[in-house]
Amino acid sequence: MIPVTRFNGSTFILNADLIETLEATPDTVITLVTGKKYVVRESVEEIIERILDFRKKAGGGKILISRIDKETEE
């Protein structure tokens, strides 16, 4: 579980296990495996750091995070 902030300033806790994708469009859009999307103030990098911190604290071991750069997509 990680805290994230909506653009109206309210904070909520998100289940990091349900995150399917993170996008910077330029706002950060979090898409869950359910299809639900959230636009948050934190950067993609901040979200990744929070997920890694959560996993370390929860004893989740290693996780794989892949990142596709816009330049390599073209």
PyMOL Python script that loads the backbone (N, CA, C, O; Angstrom):
from pymol import cmd

cmd.read_pdbstr("""\
ATOM      1  N   MET A   1       0.840  -1.166   0.000  1.00  0.00           N
ATOM      2  CA  MET A   1       0.000   0.000   0.000  1.00  0.00           C
ATOM      3  C   MET A   1       0.895   1.243   0.000  1.00  0.00           C
ATOM      4  O   MET A   1       1.851   1.340   0.769  1.00  0.00           O
ATOM      5  N   ILE A   2       0.560   2.190  -0.884  1.00  0.00           N
ATOM      6  CA  ILE A   2       1.360   3.413  -0.973  1.00  0.00           C
ATOM      7  C   ILE A   2       0.439   4.634  -0.959  1.00  0.00           C
ATOM      8  O   ILE A   2      -0.664   4.593  -1.504  1.00  0.00           O
ATOM      9  N   PRO A   3       0.903   5.729  -0.327  1.00  0.00           N
ATOM     10  CA  PRO A   3       0.108   6.960  -0.361  1.00  0.00           C
ATOM     11  C   PRO A   3       0.343   7.711  -1.663  1.00  0.00           C
ATOM     12  O   PRO A   3       1.472   7.788  -2.146  1.00  0.00           O
ATOM     13  N   VAL A   4      -0.723   8.264  -2.230  1.00  0.00           N
ATOM     14  CA  VAL A   4      -0.635   9.110  -3.425  1.00  0.00           C
ATOM     15  C   VAL A   4      -1.572  10.295  -3.237  1.00  0.00           C
ATOM     16  O   VAL A   4      -2.478  10.252  -2.404  1.00  0.00           O
ATOM     17  N   THR A   5      -1.349  11.363  -4.021  1.00  0.00           N
ATOM     18  CA  THR A   5      -2.086  12.602  -3.861  1.00  0.00           C
ATOM     19  C   THR A   5      -2.811  12.979  -5.139  1.00  0.00           C
ATOM     20  O   THR A   5      -2.202  13.072  -6.206  1.00  0.00           O
ATOM     21  N   ARG A   6      -4.113  13.196  -5.027  1.00  0.00           N
ATOM     22  CA  ARG A   6      -4.896  13.698  -6.161  1.00  0.00           C
ATOM     23  C   ARG A   6      -4.532  15.164  -6.390  1.00  0.00           C
ATOM     24  O   ARG A   6      -3.913  15.789  -5.529  1.00  0.00           O
ATOM     25  N   PHE A   7      -4.908  15.714  -7.536  1.00  0.00           N
ATOM     26  CA  PHE A   7      -4.602  17.110  -7.823  1.00  0.00           C
ATOM     27  C   PHE A   7      -5.392  18.083  -6.958  1.00  0.00           C
ATOM     28  O   PHE A   7      -5.018  19.252  -6.856  1.00  0.00           O
ATOM     29  N   ASN A   8      -6.478  17.628  -6.331  1.00  0.00           N
ATOM     30  CA  ASN A   8      -7.219  18.509  -5.420  1.00  0.00           C
ATOM     31  C   ASN A   8      -6.589  18.546  -4.033  1.00  0.00           C
ATOM     32  O   ASN A   8      -7.090  19.226  -3.137  1.00  0.00           O
ATOM     33  N   GLY A   9      -5.475  17.803  -3.852  1.00  0.00           N
ATOM     34  CA  GLY A   9      -4.748  17.808  -2.592  1.00  0.00           C
ATOM     35  C   GLY A   9      -5.094  16.681  -1.641  1.00  0.00           C
ATOM     36  O   GLY A   9      -4.406  16.491  -0.638  1.00  0.00           O
ATOM     37  N   SER A  10      -6.146  15.927  -1.933  1.00  0.00           N
ATOM     38  CA  SER A  10      -6.503  14.820  -1.042  1.00  0.00           C
ATOM     39  C   SER A  10      -5.557  13.641  -1.258  1.00  0.00           C
ATOM     40  O   SER A  10      -5.126  13.359  -2.377  1.00  0.00           O
ATOM     41  N   THR A  11      -5.254  12.969  -0.166  1.00  0.00           N
ATOM     42  CA  THR A  11      -4.353  11.818  -0.196  1.00  0.00           C
ATOM     43  C   THR A  11      -5.161  10.547   0.006  1.00  0.00           C
ATOM     44  O   THR A  11      -6.111  10.522   0.788  1.00  0.00           O
ATOM     45  N   PHE A  12      -4.779   9.500  -0.700  1.00  0.00           N
ATOM     46  CA  PHE A  12      -5.402   8.199  -0.484  1.00  0.00           C
ATOM     47  C   PHE A  12      -4.338   7.122  -0.578  1.00  0.00           C
ATOM     48  O   PHE A  12      -3.239   7.364  -1.079  1.00  0.00           O
ATOM     49  N   ILE A  13      -4.663   5.946  -0.099  1.00  0.00           N
ATOM     50  CA  ILE A  13      -3.737   4.822  -0.083  1.00  0.00           C
ATOM     51  C   ILE A  13      -4.123   3.873  -1.214  1.00  0.00           C
ATOM     52  O   ILE A  13      -5.280   3.471  -1.335  1.00  0.00           O
ATOM     53  N   LEU A  14      -3.149   3.527  -2.030  1.00  0.00           N
ATOM     54  CA  LEU A  14      -3.375   2.693  -3.205  1.00  0.00           C
ATOM     55  C   LEU A  14      -2.688   1.347  -3.021  1.00  0.00           C
ATOM     56  O   LEU A  14      -1.553   1.279  -2.549  1.00  0.00           O
ATOM     57  N   ASN A  15      -3.372   0.292  -3.392  1.00  0.00           N
ATOM     58  CA  ASN A  15      -2.800  -1.048  -3.334  1.00  0.00           C
ATOM     59  C   ASN A  15      -1.799  -1.190  -4.483  1.00  0.00           C
ATOM     60  O   ASN A  15      -2.197  -1.314  -5.641  1.00  0.00           O
ATOM     61  N   ALA A  16      -0.525  -1.172  -4.169  1.00  0.00           N
ATOM     62  CA  ALA A  16       0.535  -1.215  -5.184  1.00  0.00           C
ATOM     63  C   ALA A  16       0.518  -2.511  -5.991  1.00  0.00           C
ATOM     64  O   ALA A  16       1.021  -2.543  -7.114  1.00  0.00           O
ATOM     65  N   ASP A  17      -0.046  -3.564  -5.440  1.00  0.00           N
ATOM     66  CA  ASP A  17      -0.118  -4.842  -6.148  1.00  0.00           C
ATOM     67  C   ASP A  17      -1.083  -4.800  -7.328  1.00  0.00           C
ATOM     68  O   ASP A  17      -1.034  -5.670  -8.197  1.00  0.00           O
ATOM     69  N   LEU A  18      -1.955  -3.801  -7.368  1.00  0.00           N
ATOM     70  CA  LEU A  18      -2.941  -3.698  -8.440  1.00  0.00           C
ATOM     71  C   LEU A  18      -2.501  -2.794  -9.593  1.00  0.00           C
ATOM     72  O   LEU A  18      -3.223  -2.654 -10.581  1.00  0.00           O
ATOM     73  N   ILE A  19      -1.319  -2.180  -9.472  1.00  0.00           N
ATOM     74  CA  ILE A  19      -0.849  -1.271 -10.515  1.00  0.00           C
ATOM     75  C   ILE A  19      -0.402  -2.070 -11.729  1.00  0.00           C
ATOM     76  O   ILE A  19       0.437  -2.966 -11.635  1.00  0.00           O
ATOM     77  N   GLU A  20      -0.986  -1.723 -12.874  1.00  0.00           N
ATOM     78  CA  GLU A  20      -0.587  -2.348 -14.140  1.00  0.00           C
ATOM     79  C   GLU A  20       0.406  -1.466 -14.885  1.00  0.00           C
ATOM     80  O   GLU A  20       1.439  -1.946 -15.351  1.00  0.00           O
ATOM     81  N   THR A  21       0.092  -0.159 -15.001  1.00  0.00           N
ATOM     82  CA  THR A  21       1.004   0.750 -15.701  1.00  0.00           C
ATOM     83  C   THR A  21       1.083   2.097 -14.999  1.00  0.00           C
ATOM     84  O   THR A  21       0.159   2.517 -14.302  1.00  0.00           O
ATOM     85  N   LEU A  22       2.217   2.762 -15.205  1.00  0.00           N
ATOM     86  CA  LEU A  22       2.436   4.144 -14.787  1.00  0.00           C
ATOM     87  C   LEU A  22       2.827   4.919 -16.030  1.00  0.00           C
ATOM     88  O   LEU A  22       3.691   4.486 -16.793  1.00  0.00           O
ATOM     89  N   GLU A  23       2.188   6.074 -16.238  1.00  0.00           N
ATOM     90  CA  GLU A  23       2.507   6.887 -17.406  1.00  0.00           C
ATOM     91  C   GLU A  23       2.701   8.337 -16.993  1.00  0.00           C
ATOM     92  O   GLU A  23       2.015   8.830 -16.098  1.00  0.00           O
ATOM     93  N   ALA A  24       3.638   9.019 -17.646  1.00  0.00           N
ATOM     94  CA  ALA A  24       3.818  10.461 -17.484  1.00  0.00           C
ATOM     95  C   ALA A  24       3.310  11.098 -18.762  1.00  0.00           C
ATOM     96  O   ALA A  24       3.931  10.948 -19.815  1.00  0.00           O
ATOM     97  N   THR A  25       2.181  11.814 -18.691  1.00  0.00           N
ATOM     98  CA  THR A  25       1.509  12.262 -19.920  1.00  0.00           C
ATOM     99  C   THR A  25       1.248  13.754 -20.062  1.00  0.00           C
ATOM    100  O   THR A  25       0.369  14.006 -20.885  1.00  0.00           O
ATOM    101  N   PRO A  26       1.777  14.766 -19.483  1.00  0.00           N
ATOM    102  CA  PRO A  26       2.855  14.799 -18.500  1.00  0.00           C
ATOM    103  C   PRO A  26       2.413  14.506 -17.074  1.00  0.00           C
ATOM    104  O   PRO A  26       3.254  14.203 -16.228  1.00  0.00           O
ATOM    105  N   ASP A  27       1.102  14.589 -16.778  1.00  0.00           N
ATOM    106  CA  ASP A  27       0.667  14.200 -15.435  1.00  0.00           C
ATOM    107  C   ASP A  27       0.857  12.697 -15.269  1.00  0.00           C
ATOM    108  O   ASP A  27       0.841  11.947 -16.245  1.00  0.00           O
ATOM    109  N   THR A  28       1.035  12.275 -14.044  1.00  0.00           N
ATOM    110  CA  THR A  28       1.217  10.850 -13.789  1.00  0.00           C
ATOM    111  C   THR A  28      -0.141  10.156 -13.752  1.00  0.00           C
ATOM    112  O   THR A  28      -1.019  10.522 -12.971  1.00  0.00           O
ATOM    113  N   VAL A  29      -0.295   9.157 -14.602  1.00  0.00           N
ATOM    114  CA  VAL A  29      -1.527   8.375 -14.666  1.00  0.00           C
ATOM    115  C   VAL A  29      -1.207   6.954 -14.218  1.00  0.00           C
ATOM    116  O   VAL A  29      -0.344   6.288 -14.789  1.00  0.00           O
ATOM    117  N   ILE A  30      -1.909   6.505 -13.196  1.00  0.00           N
ATOM    118  CA  ILE A  30      -1.759   5.143 -12.694  1.00  0.00           C
ATOM    119  C   ILE A  30      -2.955   4.345 -13.194  1.00  0.00           C
ATOM    120  O   ILE A  30      -4.104   4.718 -12.956  1.00  0.00           O
ATOM    121  N   THR A  31      -2.680   3.249 -13.884  1.00  0.00           N
ATOM    122  CA  THR A  31      -3.751   2.363 -14.340  1.00  0.00           C
ATOM    123  C   THR A  31      -3.657   1.064 -13.565  1.00  0.00           C
ATOM    124  O   THR A  31      -2.595   0.446 -13.485  1.00  0.00           O
ATOM    125  N   LEU A  32      -4.778   0.658 -12.996  1.00  0.00           N
ATOM    126  CA  LEU A  32      -4.831  -0.585 -12.236  1.00  0.00           C
ATOM    127  C   LEU A  32      -5.231  -1.743 -13.139  1.00  0.00           C
ATOM    128  O   LEU A  32      -5.728  -1.533 -14.246  1.00  0.00           O
ATOM    129  N   VAL A  33      -5.017  -2.944 -12.672  1.00  0.00           N
ATOM    130  CA  VAL A  33      -5.386  -4.134 -13.446  1.00  0.00           C
ATOM    131  C   VAL A  33      -6.890  -4.202 -13.679  1.00  0.00           C
ATOM    132  O   VAL A  33      -7.347  -4.922 -14.567  1.00  0.00           O
ATOM    133  N   THR A  34      -7.650  -3.470 -12.902  1.00  0.00           N
ATOM    134  CA  THR A  34      -9.109  -3.421 -13.049  1.00  0.00           C
ATOM    135  C   THR A  34      -9.540  -2.467 -14.159  1.00  0.00           C
ATOM    136  O   THR A  34     -10.707  -2.449 -14.552  1.00  0.00           O
ATOM    137  N   GLY A  35      -8.589  -1.669 -14.666  1.00  0.00           N
ATOM    138  CA  GLY A  35      -8.900  -0.667 -15.674  1.00  0.00           C
ATOM    139  C   GLY A  35      -9.115   0.723 -15.092  1.00  0.00           C
ATOM    140  O   GLY A  35      -9.139   1.704 -15.837  1.00  0.00           O
ATOM    141  N   LYS A  36      -9.271   0.826 -13.775  1.00  0.00           N
ATOM    142  CA  LYS A  36      -9.451   2.115 -13.102  1.00  0.00           C
ATOM    143  C   LYS A  36      -8.175   2.930 -13.240  1.00  0.00           C
ATOM    144  O   LYS A  36      -7.070   2.406 -13.101  1.00  0.00           O
ATOM    145  N   LYS A  37      -8.346   4.248 -13.523  1.00  0.00           N
ATOM    146  CA  LYS A  37      -7.198   5.139 -13.689  1.00  0.00           C
ATOM    147  C   LYS A  37      -7.235   6.240 -12.638  1.00  0.00           C
ATOM    148  O   LYS A  37      -8.300   6.728 -12.259  1.00  0.00           O
ATOM    149  N   TYR A  38      -6.046   6.620 -12.175  1.00  0.00           N
ATOM    150  CA  TYR A  38      -5.895   7.719 -11.233  1.00  0.00           C
ATOM    151  C   TYR A  38      -4.849   8.676 -11.777  1.00  0.00           C
ATOM    152  O   TYR A  38      -3.799   8.247 -12.256  1.00  0.00           O
ATOM    153  N   VAL A  39      -5.133   9.977 -11.705  1.00  0.00           N
ATOM    154  CA  VAL A  39      -4.153  11.002 -12.055  1.00  0.00           C
ATOM    155  C   VAL A  39      -3.678  11.589 -10.734  1.00  0.00           C
ATOM    156  O   VAL A  39      -4.480  12.061  -9.929  1.00  0.00           O
ATOM    157  N   VAL A  40      -2.362  11.555 -10.519  1.00  0.00           N
ATOM    158  CA  VAL A  40      -1.807  11.961  -9.231  1.00  0.00           C
ATOM    159  C   VAL A  40      -0.694  12.987  -9.396  1.00  0.00           C
ATOM    160  O   VAL A  40      -0.134  13.148 -10.480  1.00  0.00           O
ATOM    161  N   ARG A  41      -0.384  13.680  -8.301  1.00  0.00           N
ATOM    162  CA  ARG A  41       0.653  14.713  -8.302  1.00  0.00           C
ATOM    163  C   ARG A  41       2.071  14.149  -8.362  1.00  0.00           C
ATOM    164  O   ARG A  41       2.964  14.774  -8.935  1.00  0.00           O
ATOM    165  N   GLU A  42       2.280  12.981  -7.779  1.00  0.00           N
ATOM    166  CA  GLU A  42       3.624  12.410  -7.709  1.00  0.00           C
ATOM    167  C   GLU A  42       4.124  12.040  -9.108  1.00  0.00           C
ATOM    168  O   GLU A  42       3.339  11.707  -9.995  1.00  0.00           O
ATOM    169  N   SER A  43       5.436  12.106  -9.282  1.00  0.00           N
ATOM    170  CA  SER A  43       6.037  11.696 -10.555  1.00  0.00           C
ATOM    171  C   SER A  43       6.087  10.170 -10.628  1.00  0.00           C
ATOM    172  O   SER A  43       5.933   9.479  -9.620  1.00  0.00           O
ATOM    173  N   VAL A  44       6.304   9.662 -11.839  1.00  0.00           N
ATOM    174  CA  VAL A  44       6.450   8.216 -12.026  1.00  0.00           C
ATOM    175  C   VAL A  44       7.591   7.701 -11.151  1.00  0.00           C
ATOM    176  O   VAL A  44       7.478   6.643 -10.532  1.00  0.00           O
ATOM    177  N   GLU A  45       8.682   8.450 -11.104  1.00  0.00           N
ATOM    178  CA  GLU A  45       9.842   8.034 -10.301  1.00  0.00           C
ATOM    179  C   GLU A  45       9.496   7.954  -8.819  1.00  0.00           C
ATOM    180  O   GLU A  45       9.926   7.030  -8.128  1.00  0.00           O
ATOM    181  N   GLU A  46       8.717   8.923  -8.325  1.00  0.00           N
ATOM    182  CA  GLU A  46       8.308   8.899  -6.921  1.00  0.00           C
ATOM    183  C   GLU A  46       7.427   7.687  -6.623  1.00  0.00           C
ATOM    184  O   GLU A  46       7.572   7.048  -5.581  1.00  0.00           O
ATOM    185  N   ILE A  47       6.526   7.379  -7.531  1.00  0.00           N
ATOM    186  CA  ILE A  47       5.649   6.216  -7.347  1.00  0.00           C
ATOM    187  C   ILE A  47       6.471   4.935  -7.311  1.00  0.00           C
ATOM    188  O   ILE A  47       6.240   4.066  -6.471  1.00  0.00           O
ATOM    189  N   ILE A  48       7.430   4.821  -8.226  1.00  0.00           N
ATOM    190  CA  ILE A  48       8.298   3.638  -8.245  1.00  0.00           C
ATOM    191  C   ILE A  48       9.059   3.511  -6.931  1.00  0.00           C
ATOM    192  O   ILE A  48       9.154   2.416  -6.376  1.00  0.00           O
ATOM    193  N   GLU A  49       9.603   4.621  -6.425  1.00  0.00           N
ATOM    194  CA  GLU A  49      10.330   4.591  -5.151  1.00  0.00           C
ATOM    195  C   GLU A  49       9.417   4.146  -4.010  1.00  0.00           C
ATOM    196  O   GLU A  49       9.831   3.373  -3.147  1.00  0.00           O
ATOM    197  N   ARG A  50       8.196   4.625  -4.005  1.00  0.00           N
ATOM    198  CA  ARG A  50       7.250   4.230  -2.955  1.00  0.00           C
ATOM    199  C   ARG A  50       6.916   2.739  -3.043  1.00  0.00           C
ATOM    200  O   ARG A  50       6.794   2.058  -2.024  1.00  0.00           O
ATOM    201  N   ILE A  51       6.772   2.248  -4.264  1.00  0.00           N
ATOM    202  CA  ILE A  51       6.496   0.815  -4.439  1.00  0.00           C
ATOM    203  C   ILE A  51       7.676  -0.006  -3.928  1.00  0.00           C
ATOM    204  O   ILE A  51       7.492  -0.989  -3.210  1.00  0.00           O
ATOM    205  N   LEU A  52       8.891   0.403  -4.304  1.00  0.00           N
ATOM    206  CA  LEU A  52      10.089  -0.326  -3.852  1.00  0.00           C
ATOM    207  C   LEU A  52      10.217  -0.288  -2.332  1.00  0.00           C
ATOM    208  O   LEU A  52      10.528  -1.305  -1.712  1.00  0.00           O
ATOM    209  N   ASP A  53       9.979   0.881  -1.727  1.00  0.00           N
ATOM    210  CA  ASP A  53      10.040   0.995  -0.267  1.00  0.00           C
ATOM    211  C   ASP A  53       9.000   0.094   0.391  1.00  0.00           C
ATOM    212  O   ASP A  53       9.288  -0.586   1.376  1.00  0.00           O
ATOM    213  N   PHE A  54       7.794   0.095  -0.159  1.00  0.00           N
ATOM    214  CA  PHE A  54       6.727  -0.759   0.372  1.00  0.00           C
ATOM    215  C   PHE A  54       7.132  -2.231   0.304  1.00  0.00           C
ATOM    216  O   PHE A  54       6.958  -2.975   1.268  1.00  0.00           O
ATOM    217  N   ARG A  55       7.672  -2.640  -0.840  1.00  0.00           N
ATOM    218  CA  ARG A  55       8.068  -4.045  -1.020  1.00  0.00           C
ATOM    219  C   ARG A  55       9.183  -4.427  -0.045  1.00  0.00           C
ATOM    220  O   ARG A  55       9.175  -5.524   0.515  1.00  0.00           O
ATOM    221  N   LYS A  56      10.142  -3.520   0.155  1.00  0.00           N
ATOM    222  CA  LYS A  56      11.231  -3.800   1.099  1.00  0.00           C
ATOM    223  C   LYS A  56      10.687  -3.981   2.510  1.00  0.00           C
ATOM    224  O   LYS A  56      11.071  -4.911   3.220  1.00  0.00           O
ATOM    225  N   LYS A  57       9.784  -3.078   2.911  1.00  0.00           N
ATOM    226  CA  LYS A  57       9.212  -3.149   4.247  1.00  0.00           C
ATOM    227  C   LYS A  57       8.339  -4.388   4.422  1.00  0.00           C
ATOM    228  O   LYS A  57       8.276  -4.963   5.509  1.00  0.00           O
ATOM    229  N   ALA A  58       7.670  -4.792   3.355  1.00  0.00           N
ATOM    230  CA  ALA A  58       6.773  -5.944   3.418  1.00  0.00           C
ATOM    231  C   ALA A  58       7.522  -7.261   3.229  1.00  0.00           C
ATOM    232  O   ALA A  58       6.935  -8.335   3.360  1.00  0.00           O
ATOM    233  N   GLY A  59       8.822  -7.178   2.920  1.00  0.00           N
ATOM    234  CA  GLY A  59       9.613  -8.385   2.718  1.00  0.00           C
ATOM    235  C   GLY A  59       9.281  -9.099   1.434  1.00  0.00           C
ATOM    236  O   GLY A  59       9.387 -10.322   1.343  1.00  0.00           O
ATOM    237  N   GLY A  60       8.873  -8.322   0.428  1.00  0.00           N
ATOM    238  CA  GLY A  60       8.446  -8.903  -0.844  1.00  0.00           C
ATOM    239  C   GLY A  60       9.564  -9.374  -1.737  1.00  0.00           C
ATOM    240  O   GLY A  60       9.301  -9.941  -2.798  1.00  0.00           O
ATOM    241  N   GLY A  61      10.788  -9.160  -1.349  1.00  0.00           N
ATOM    242  CA  GLY A  61      11.904  -9.602  -2.174  1.00  0.00           C
ATOM    243  C   GLY A  61      12.056  -8.767  -3.427  1.00  0.00           C
ATOM    244  O   GLY A  61      11.647  -7.606  -3.463  1.00  0.00           O
ATOM    245  N   LYS A  62      12.639  -9.354  -4.449  1.00  0.00           N
ATOM    246  CA  LYS A  62      12.911  -8.636  -5.687  1.00  0.00           C
ATOM    247  C   LYS A  62      11.649  -8.520  -6.536  1.00  0.00           C
ATOM    248  O   LYS A  62      10.819  -9.428  -6.584  1.00  0.00           O
ATOM    249  N   ILE A  63      11.533  -7.367  -7.206  1.00  0.00           N
ATOM    250  CA  ILE A  63      10.464  -7.195  -8.178  1.00  0.00           C
ATOM    251  C   ILE A  63      11.080  -6.655  -9.459  1.00  0.00           C
ATOM    252  O   ILE A  63      12.163  -6.070  -9.446  1.00  0.00           O
ATOM    253  N   LEU A  64      10.395  -6.853 -10.534  1.00  0.00           N
ATOM    254  CA  LEU A  64      10.880  -6.400 -11.830  1.00  0.00           C
ATOM    255  C   LEU A  64      10.065  -5.197 -12.271  1.00  0.00           C
ATOM    256  O   LEU A  64       8.838  -5.258 -12.345  1.00  0.00           O
ATOM    257  N   ILE A  65      10.751  -4.111 -12.562  1.00  0.00           N
ATOM    258  CA  ILE A  65      10.095  -2.926 -13.105  1.00  0.00           C
ATOM    259  C   ILE A  65      10.746  -2.638 -14.439  1.00  0.00           C
ATOM    260  O   ILE A  65      11.950  -2.394 -14.514  1.00  0.00           O
ATOM    261  N   SER A  66       9.951  -2.665 -15.489  1.00  0.00           N
ATOM    262  CA  SER A  66      10.494  -2.361 -16.808  1.00  0.00           C
ATOM    263  C   SER A  66      10.076  -0.962 -17.196  1.00  0.00           C
ATOM    264  O   SER A  66       8.991  -0.504 -16.838  1.00  0.00           O
ATOM    265  N   ARG A  67      10.935  -0.290 -17.925  1.00  0.00           N
ATOM    266  CA  ARG A  67      10.664   1.071 -18.338  1.00  0.00           C
ATOM    267  C   ARG A  67      10.954   1.181 -19.815  1.00  0.00           C
ATOM    268  O   ARG A  67      12.021   0.785 -20.285  1.00  0.00           O
ATOM    269  N   ILE A  68      10.002   1.721 -20.537  1.00  0.00           N
ATOM    270  CA  ILE A  68      10.169   1.921 -21.974  1.00  0.00           C
ATOM    271  C   ILE A  68      10.347   3.408 -22.211  1.00  0.00           C
ATOM    272  O   ILE A  68       9.471   4.209 -21.883  1.00  0.00           O
ATOM    273  N   ASP A  69      11.477   3.769 -22.778  1.00  0.00           N
ATOM    274  CA  ASP A  69      11.722   5.162 -23.102  1.00  0.00           C
ATOM    275  C   ASP A  69      11.009   5.513 -24.393  1.00  0.00           C
ATOM    276  O   ASP A  69      10.933   4.698 -25.313  1.00  0.00           O
ATOM    277  N   LYS A  70      10.488   6.723 -24.457  1.00  0.00           N
ATOM    278  CA  LYS A  70       9.775   7.178 -25.652  1.00  0.00           C
ATOM    279  C   LYS A  70      10.647   7.053 -26.888  1.00  0.00           C
ATOM    280  O   LYS A  70      10.139   6.734 -27.964  1.00  0.00           O
ATOM    281  N   GLU A  71      11.943   7.295 -26.765  1.00  0.00           N
ATOM    282  CA  GLU A  71      12.843   7.255 -27.901  1.00  0.00           C
ATOM    283  C   GLU A  71      12.933   5.852 -28.509  1.00  0.00           C
ATOM    284  O   GLU A  71      13.073   5.715 -29.724  1.00  0.00           O
ATOM    285  N   THR A  72      12.855   4.811 -27.678  1.00  0.00           N
ATOM    286  CA  THR A  72      12.984   3.448 -28.188  1.00  0.00           C
ATOM    287  C   THR A  72      11.692   2.930 -28.797  1.00  0.00           C
ATOM    288  O   THR A  72      11.696   1.926 -29.509  1.00  0.00           O
ATOM    289  N   GLU A  73      10.564   3.625 -28.516  1.00  0.00           N
ATOM    290  CA  GLU A  73       9.280   3.199 -29.067  1.00  0.00           C
ATOM    291  C   GLU A  73       9.162   3.526 -30.547  1.00  0.00           C
ATOM    292  O   GLU A  73       8.446   2.845 -31.281  1.00  0.00           O
ATOM    293  N   GLU A  74       9.863   4.570 -30.990  1.00  0.00           N
ATOM    294  CA  GLU A  74       9.718   5.046 -32.365  1.00  0.00           C
ATOM    295  C   GLU A  74      10.459   4.205 -33.362  1.00  0.00           C
ATOM    296  O   GLU A  74      10.424   4.491 -34.559  1.00  0.00           O
TER     297      GLU A  74
END
""", "prot")
cmd.dss("prot")
cmd.show_as("cartoon", "prot")
cmd.util.cbc("prot")
cmd.orient("prot")
